[in-house]
Amino acid sequence: MGDTGPVEGRGEQIQQAEREAARRRILAQAEAERIPAEETTRAVPDRRWRRGQP
């Protein structure tokens, strides 16, 4: 019974490290794909395509 404690603790440590690594990968990917707010807010609506429609 005393032997299972450290083994479970080590497994939990490994899982925690894997979760942290996955979290960092996801954040890095999100940062790489991020579009700055300036680029999304400076666009002006273009409604010229409606001119030829009834």
N, C-alpha and C positions, 0 to 999 in steps of 0.2 A: 504494500500500500504506500509506503514511503518512496518507493522507486518511481511511481507513476507521476508524482508531482513535478519533478524536474523535466521529465520527458514531455508532459503536457505544456509546461511553461516554455520549453524550447520550441515546440510546435507552434504555440501561440506567438512567440517572438518572430518566428519565420513568417507566419501569416501576416503579422502586423507589418513587417518589413516589405512583404510583397504588396500589401495594400498601399503602403506609402509610395512605393515605386510606381505602381499603377496610377495613383493619384497625380504624381509628378508628371508622368507621361501624358496623361489626359490634359493637365493644365498647360503643358508645353505645346501640345497640339492645338489646343484652343487659342493660345496666344499667337501661334503661327498663322492661324486661320482668321484671327480677329480683324475686323474692319474698323478703322478709327471712326469715332463719332463724327468728326469733321467731314469725312467722305460721305457719310450717309445723310447728313443734314444739309449739305450745300446744294443738293440736287433741286432743280426747279421743275415743277410739273410741266410736261410738254403735252399740250392738247391739240397740236396742229393736226394730228392724225384724224380728228373728228370732223374736220372741215368739209370733207367730201361726203359725209354720211348724213342721211335725213334726220 
